[in-house]
Amino acid sequence: MKREFIQFRCSIYEKKMLKLKAKKAGLSLSEYCRSSAFENSIIERLTEEQLAHYRMLVKYKNNFTRISNMFKKRNPRLAKEVEQLASEIRMHLYNFKK
């Protein structure tokens, strides 16, 4: 249970920036300040638009992997290029999660 009260001074601009960052992280201003003070990693929540782009990249990666599997016997060179494209998309997806 949090019962102690701490105040600190900041400019109006700093307060607005703190509120904005807290909102993006899905935290209250108090939770955001506490996490920052204890040097905890604060991760922004994804917007609906970002989630839609992430889902689209997942579909593209899956489709390119399937296409690569189809062409493995017929055209190995094309299959390798498509597989490389799918792995590039996968790397972007891993970076997206961070």
C-alpha positions, 0 to 999 in steps of 0.5 A: 500500500502506497501511503507516502506522498512526494512532490517535485517541481517541474515546468509546465512543458516537462509536466505535459511531456511526463503525462504524454509519455505515461499515457503512451506507456499505459501508466498513471503519472505516478507509476511512470515517475516511480518506474523512471526513478527506479530505472525500470524499463518503460515500454510504450504500448502499441497503437491500433495502427501499429498493431495493424502493421505488425499483423500485416508483416506477420501475414507477409512473412508467412506468405513468403515462407509458403511461396519459398516452400512451393518453389524449393524443387522447381526453382531453388534460386528463387526459393532462396531469395524469397526465403531471404525476404521472409527472414528480413521481415522476421528480423523487423518483427523481432525489432518491433517487439523490443 
